[in-house]
Amino acid sequence: MDALIQFWAVYGSLLNFMGINCLLGLSLYVTFSAGLLSLGNAAFYGIGGYTAGILTTHFGAPFPLALVAGTLMAGLAALLLGLPVLRLKGVFLAMATLAFGEVVRIAALNLKVTGGAEGLINIPVITQTWMIYLALAGAAYFLARLHRTRLGWAFQSIREDETAAAAMGVNLTLTKTLAFVIGALLAGLAGGLYAHLNFLITPGEFGFATAVNLLIFNIVGGTRAWYGPLLGAALLTALPEVLRGLGVTAGPIRLFVNGLILLLVILFLPKGLMALFQRRPAPAKG
C-alpha cells in the first residue's frame, strides 16, 4: 500500500496529463480521419477550459454542468468557424485555423473575465484521474466503432478522394463539419477537465506550441487508426519524465530528443508507431 501511495505521489500528475494529452490527440485524429489539416484544436481546448473554469469560479456552477457547457461551447465555436473555413483545403485550412487559435489566445490575454495575462485563478481542483480516463475510454470506444459506421466510411472516403466521395453521394460540407465539430467537442472536454485539474490556467497553455504538439502526437503515433494518437501522446508526454530519470534535465536536449524521434518516425515508420502493432500480410505462396 505504501509503495502504491509513493508511486502515485511521484507519477500521479504524469498519468493525469498523459490522459488529457491522449484525449487531445484523439480530437485531432477525428479531423485527420476526414482529411482535414486543422490546427485549431488547441483553441477549442482553451475555449472549453475557460468556459468551464469561468462558470465554476465566477458563477459557482456545478462541475458537471460547467464541463458540459465548456464542451458544447467548443463545439459551437467549431460550427461557426467551420462554415467559412472548411471551404479551404490543405495548408490554407491549417493557416486559417491557426489564425483562429491566435485570436482566441489574444482574446484570453485581454479579457477581464479570463484573468488576462495572469490567467484564470482560484479554479476549484475537482478533476480526478478516473474522470479523465473515463472520458478517454468513452472517446476511444466511440472512435473505434466510428469507422464501421456510415459516417466513418464517409470520413475515410473524403480523406482518400474528395471528388470520388462526392460522386458516391457523400455530402462533403456536412461530413467535414461533423468531423470538425466532433474533434472540437473532444478538445473542449479535455479543456474543461484540465482547467479543474489545476489551480489556474493561462492563455499560453492553449497557443501555437500546443497546436503543434497535437500535430506531433498524431504524426508520431499514426493517423490511420484511433490508437495511433494514443501511442504518440503517451510516449511524448512520458518522455520528459524518462529523460529526467536518466539525468537529462536541459530543455534544449529534450527538444532535440523530441525532434529526433519525430525524424526517425517519418523516415522509418511513415505510418507512425501504430505500424508496429499492425499485422503484416502473409507472403504469397509461389
N, C-alpha and C positions, 0 to 999 in steps of 0.2 A: 504493500500500500504506500509506504514511504517512497519507494522507487517511482511509483506512478505519479505521486504528487510532485516529486522532484523533476520528473520528465515533463510534466505539464507546465511547471514553473519556467522551464527553460524553453520549451518548444510550443507552448500553447498559442502564443501570438503568431508564430510562424504558421501553424496549421490554420489559424483564422484567416490570415492574409492569403494563404495559399487557396483556401476555399473561395474567397472573394475574387481573386485573380482568375481562378478556373471559371467562375460564373461569367466574368467579363470576357474571357476567351471564347466562351460559347456564344455570347451576344454578338461578337463579330463573325463567328462561324456562320451564323444564320444568314447574314448579308452576303458573305462569300459564297454560300451554297446557291444563291440566286445570281451569282456573277457580278455582284456589286462591290466595287472597291471603295468602301466608305471609311473615313477616319473621324466620324462624328460620334462614335460610341462613348468616347471619354466625356464629351459634353453631356450626353444623356445620363451618364454615370453621375456627373455633377448635378444635373437637374434633379435627379432622384434623391441624391444625398441632401441637397439644400432644401428641397421641398419637405422631405420628411423631418429634417432637423429643425427647420423653422416652425413647423406645426407642433412638434413636441416641446420645443424650447420657448417659443413666444406665445403659443396658444394652449399649451397643456393638453394637446390631443393625445389619445391613447396610441401606443406604439403600433399596434396592428393597423389602425386607421391611417396613421401617418405613412406607414410603409406602403400600403395600397395606394395612397394618394401620390406618393413620390413615384411609384412605378407607373401609374396612369398618366401623370404629368409628363414623364419622359416619353411615353408612347404618343401622347397628344403632340408634343413638340416634334417628334419624328414624322407624324402625319402631316403637320403643317409645313415642315421643311421638305418632306418628300414630294409634295405636289409640284413644286417648281424644279427641284434639283435632280429628281430621278429621270428627267429627260436627258441628263448628261451621262456620259459614259467614261469609263476608264479613269485616267488621271484627272480629267476635268471634274468628275464627280468627287474624287478624292480631295481635290483642292477646295471645292465648294463646301464640303462637309467639314474640312479642316478650318476653313474660314468661319463657319458657324461655331465651331468649338472655341475659336478665339473671341468671338462676340460674347459667348456665354461666360468665358473666363473674365473678360474685361467688365462685363456687367456685374459679376460677383465681386470684382475688385472695387466697384464704385457705389454699389447699392448699400444703403444703411441696414436694410433688413438682413443682408447676408454677412454683415460684420466687416465689410470692406476688406482691405489687405490683411487685417489681423485675423480674419476668419470668423466663423460662427462658433462661439464658445458656449460652455455650460450645457452641452448636449448630454442628455441622460444616457449613461452607458447601460444599454439594455440587451444588445445583441449577444447571443451566446453561440457557442460553437455548433450546437445541434441545429440551431436555426439556419446557419449558413449552409451546412451540409444537407439539411432537408431541402432547402431551396435548390441547391446544386443537384441533388438526386432527382428532384422533380423536373428540372430543366433538362438534365441528361436523358431521362426517360422519355420526355416529350420529343426531343430531337432524335432519339434513337428510333422512335416509331414514325417520325415525320416522313422519313424518306420512303416509307412503304405506302404513304397516302397519295391521293391525287395532288395535293398541294406540294408535297415533297417532290413528286415527279415533275411538276411544273417548274419548281425551283431549278432542278437539275437540267431540264430541257433548255431553260433560258441561259443557264451557265454554259452549256455546251454549244448552243447555236440559237441565238435570239430569233433570227429570221425563220428558221425551221420551226421553232416553238410557236411563233405567231401563225405560221401556216397550218399547224396542227390544232389551232383553236385556243391556245393559251392567251389569256388576257394579260398582256405584258405589264400594263400600268398597274392593274390591281395586284398582280402577283409580286411585282417589285415592291410595291407599297407595303404589302403584308410582311415581306421579309424584312424590310426596313423597320417597320413598327415592332415586330416581334423581337428583333435584335435590341431595339431601344428599351422595350419593356424589361428584358433581362438585365440590361445595363442599369436601368433605373432601380430595379430591385436590389442589385448589388450596391448601388449608391446609398439606398436607404439603410441597408444592413451595415455598410461601412461607417456611415455617419454616426450610428449608435453603438459602434464598436470603440470609438474614441471620444475624448472629451471635447474635441474641436475638429473642424475641417477648414481648409484654406483653399483659395482659388487655384493655387499652384498644383494641387493634387489632381486636378482634372484637366490639365493643359496638354500641350503638344507631346511632352515626354510620355504621358500615359497613353495617348493615342498611338504613339509608335510602339510602346510596349505591347499593346494588344495585337498590333500587326505582327510583331515578332513572335508572340505566343503561337499564333496561327501558322506562321511560316515554319517555325521550328517543329511544332507538333504535327502539322499537316492539316489540310482543309478538305480532304475527301471523305472524312468520317467524323462523327461527333466527338470521338475520344481523342482526336488529334490535338485540338486546342487544350484539352485537359493535360496531356503529356507535356506540351510546351510550357504551359503556365506553371505546372507543378515543378518542373525542372528549373526554370529560370527564377522562380520565387525561392526555392530551396538553395539555389546556387550560392548566394551571398553567405548563408549560414555554413555551408560546406566549406567555402573558402576561408571563412573566419576560423573554422575548426582546424584548417591547415596552416593557420597563421598569416593568411593573406588578408590584410585589412585596408590596404590603399585603394581608394576609389578608382584611379586610372587603371590599375591592374584588373579590377573587376570588369570595367568596361571592355578591356582588351579580351578577357576570357569570354564575355558575352558575344563580342564581335567574332571571335574565333569559332565559337560554337555555331553561330549563325552561318558563317562562311563554310564550315565543314558540312553542315546540313544541306546547304544549297548545292555544294559541289558533289557530295556523295549520296545524299538522301533527298533528292528533289521533291519527293512526296512527303517529306517530314519524318519524324520519329515513328509515326504510325505505321510506316512501311515495314518496320522491324517486327510488327505483330500481325501482319497480314500473311495469309497462306500464299505460298508461291505455287503456280500451276505445275503439275507434274510434267516432266519431259515427255514429249511424244515418243511413242514406241515405233521404231523403224520396222 
